[in-house]
Amino acid sequence: MAVPKRKTSKARRDKRRSAVWKLEAPAMSKCDNCGAFKAPHKVCKNCGFYKGVEVLKLDAE
């Protein structure tokens, strides 16, 4: 059975376990209708369109 030669320090262990390096910026795409940034495969919160079809009726404020 493999046995470690030295004890892994707390700093080294915690660096490996931290999830900071795994973080990524959220994916964003432009709306085809209004050009605002939106999450992919979601209805645009700005205009209410999805794939060129109006899905939500948004009141103009």
N, C-alpha and C positions, 0 to 999 in steps of 0.2 A: 504494500500500500504506500502511496506517495505521501511523504510528510514534509511540510515546509521547513526549510533550514533555519529561517529567522521569523520572529513574530512580525506580523504586519502592523505598522504603526496606525494610530487612530486617524491621523491626518490622511495617510494614504488610503485607508479603508473608506473614510468619509468622502474623499474626492471621487472615488470610484462609484460610490452609491448615490452621489448627488445627481440630480436630473437636470442641472443647469445647462449642460452641453447638449441635451436632447431637445431643448426648446427651439421652435421655429416660428417665424412670422406666419400669421394666418394667410391662407391663399385668398387672393382677391382677384376678381375679374370685372371688366367694365360692362355695364348694362348696354344692351344693343339699342334700347329705345332712348334713354336719356343721357347715357355716358357716365353715370355715377358709378363709383366702386361698390361692388356687392359680393357676397359670398357665392362661390360657384354652386350651381344646381339649386338656387334659392330664388324666391320672388324678390324683386328689387323693392326695397323699402321706400325709395324716393318716388317712384312712379307706379308701382304695382304691376309691372309687366313681367312675364316669364316666357322666354322663347318667342317673343313677338306677340304674345296674346295677353290681353288685360285680364288679370286674375283677381286683383283687388281694386275696388273703387275707392280712391283716395280723394278726400276733399281738398281743394286748393285753398291754402291758408295764406 
